[in-house]
Amino acid sequence: MTIQIAVILLVGNIAYAWATRGFFNALLHMVAVIVGGAVAFALWEPLSLMILGAVGGTGFLGAVAWSAGLILPFVVTTIIVRVILDKLIPANVTLSTQADYVGGGLCGLVSGVLCAGVLVIAISATRFPAGFLGYQPIWYNQERSEGVGSLKLTSGLWVPVDRITGAFYGSLSERAFSADEPLARWYPDLHAVAYANRISSEDETPVIAIKREDVRLVRTYTVGDAEAGSPIASLLMFEQQGQMSPMPYADTRGEQVATGHVAGYVLSFDAGAKDPGERGAGQVIFSNGQARLVCEREDGSTFNVFPVAMISQASSGNDAYGRWRFDSDELVLATVGGASTVTLGLEFVVPQGSTPIGLMVKNARIDLREGAPEPVSYKSINARNSVVRDGAILRGGASEETPEFDDSRAVTVDTSDTSIIQPTNSLTGQLSLHVSMARRNFSLDDENRIQTGTGVYRFPGDFGSPPDRNLKTDRFGVARDQVLVQIDVSDGTPGSLIGPVARLQDGDAPIRLIDTSGVAYDAVGYIYKESGEVTIRYTPGDPLVGSADIATPLSSSRTDQELKLLFLCSFNVEVDRMAIGDVVILNLEPGLLLNRRQD
């Protein structure tokens, strides 16, 4: 209701303001607004990705990157164009009072609708909770028989400024302001897809935008007959209590899709795509609004398809995988464990007679027309299901090669020496911060655990142990299926970063723990102590680039330095090596089994 009234007031005030200034003046402003909007939508994606590349997607600036990428060029261009028009046409045109009011009001109405439309779309593209201002242009289908969990376009605003604006500039992108890659092709139902990334449960809003380099298309596959088409109802069957049941599904117009195929896309995510949310650090979190497949009809028009299922590892520490259906309202799925890279699959229903041309994953565009891997074909759901449980579907039906590491110069360390390696999410030692002090530098979860951030404190002055547990921060936040491991890499320790092997490695080479399956876990932070000062960094979404990413380098000439690296690993795995790049500097014997939960 709030946004409904605000839009009416905004459009009405703009229309009235320009009605009182005369038709010609209002006409010039309308032209400036139209050109400003055209430039803004043309620059929207590249400018937003540039902002996102500079600031990342997890912080405040990342949350507003896609709104800033639209609003800024719109405002700047509109002002510049209006100034130019005023200079070129300094004299006004005098009309009758009635003509000025009517003509000015109509031009003002167009300007008001477009300005309000750009503003609503920009707000929709901001990382606000799903119910912010009470407006949801696309939401879960309320007709249970049509498709539980499916997304459907809603009736929209009373004055549908966002729908009008999106359609107007989409049409211009194919006509007067035509481009090789028009806005209309990649953003059908623009007003709705700007909002779709915010679709989530009430208590969390996952990261809505990631950098293009943080996601990679690894493999593709199809289920059913991609040429002749298969009955969609048969492709969406699932086993429930020993019986096969159909999964209701409808498209964004609420219409049932009779024939087609299921298209699957296997994606690999780097650390920048991980979410530092309440579920714990270092997981990729998805709602079915945060990925969409852009499909093209035979007439060249395009439409959006949202995923029906996700395939991912079922639990950390084992090789079991599962297929999770988006079959309920506000369902949010998260990956498990703490591996450096995360691989998962997303499945979409592709109607017969249409072709996928692009995949949008949290606003990162993947072009499927050229260079996409050839799909593996599974003719039936049984064939697909047979390669889901062991994760082979994510590997193209084949086993994946284990990365090779050079361990010829590694030092072997006894893992029973807890002074060197500790599986703990405690700040350790005497490090305990008052919540008010911790919040100066860190984001905290509901239990006052550190989620992400970097802080520098005086030791021991800033540290203490408040008597009330609710006022104390002394732990790092981890998810239930994650374990934080701390390794002392100070001078003189077996794993020292200035040891004879480590100091020869590239300072930009990633520092990782490796488990017995060859899965790598990045260093996501550190605790550095020197005389009178402690630096704490914990950034699961932004792992250390290498030793060069540590604020103060270790020196063999100093005796007051202590450095512990923090590794976020999967629960129930056995880590047995620490490597810099592909060179192992520590062999852990026996391997360290991470089978104790951390609160």
C-alpha angles and dihedrals in degrees: 000000000000095000092042092060093040092054093050091049093047095049092043094050093048092048092049093046093055093041088063093050098057138259099273094048091048091047092056090049092049090053090050091050093049092050091043091054093047092053092044094053091044090054096035101097100037094043093047091049090049091053090045091050090055099046106022126231104269104068133065094274091051089051091057099035095104094045092047090048088061104034098046098056090040094056096039095046094045092052093046094048092048092050091049092049091049090052093047094044106030097162123075125224115240116221134166116290091247093050091048092052096045097040093041091048093051093048089045090051091055091047091047094050093049095044092048090045093054090047094050092047090049091050089048089055093055122096096253123140113279093254097047111145089355097271124127113167090184124027144150116307108260092199100091094197092055099056131321108222094010117131120240134185112250130218090265131204124346086241099033096211094153094050092046093047094048093047092045097053092038089057092046090052089062097039130020094011096030121172137184089250104031123202090238092061097054100030110042109170087017095181091058101042091051087062099036094083089064094059107119144115119304096253100051141035111199121214105290100196134038134181116263092240091057093069129051131185106232106171143351133210141175132217117207129008106324092188106043096021131236132230104276092213090063092049093054097052116126136184117255123173091342095310132098113244131185121244109222112230136177133173125246090279091055093251124138116243109225105186138011135087141274116255119204127198123194111209132190117209127200125211094273090069094056121108124233091203134137093281089069136274129300104027132124107233124197140185117185090253093063096073128042135178115221109215128189124217123216090261091058097253119127137216139183128254121191123207124271097195146009127215118207145135110302097215137350121264097034139070097239117123132187143198110233118198123218090225106137140053119274092006113164120186125202133193119238136237130017106272116154091241125030124209123197140154130233123200127207135184110239113197118226113268095032133097128210111239103169145010121216113200114184088330094311109124122221114189111219098185097081131026097007114141116261109260124250108230123226108185095199141021089249090059090049094045092052091067098039102076097058093037093245090132088066090052097050092261093301137092117265124238116250112237115251122236130191107236098165093111099035123130117228116227130191107239091207086076097092092185089073104038128022131174098214139121092207120115083234131214116028094332110128122138131201109246093240090055094045091053091061090074109010141059108233130201126224090280092051092251118148111258101175141335146085126255139175118209139176116250126254096351099068093043130079142124115262111212092230112074090210090064097051132091112192105135141065119236116251132168122245092259095048135082125198115219123195121201125188108229098169123135111290096025122114091248097042114154088223094048120124094269102032096051090059093059126095112273089225095053112113118252111224146169114227125208127212091266092057095252113146127219119199126227102254099185147330146229111229122187129186133156107317097344139084126192117198121189123178114166112152090173092052111040122195111280086215140293088313087068092066109102096223117033119224117252129198087214093065127074099185099070125106122174129183121183120215120220122187106211137175120267118257097017126122115234116201108164143042116206140182106213104321095331117099113218098173132039111196115215119218096020113251111248109209099207102133120094119233119216 
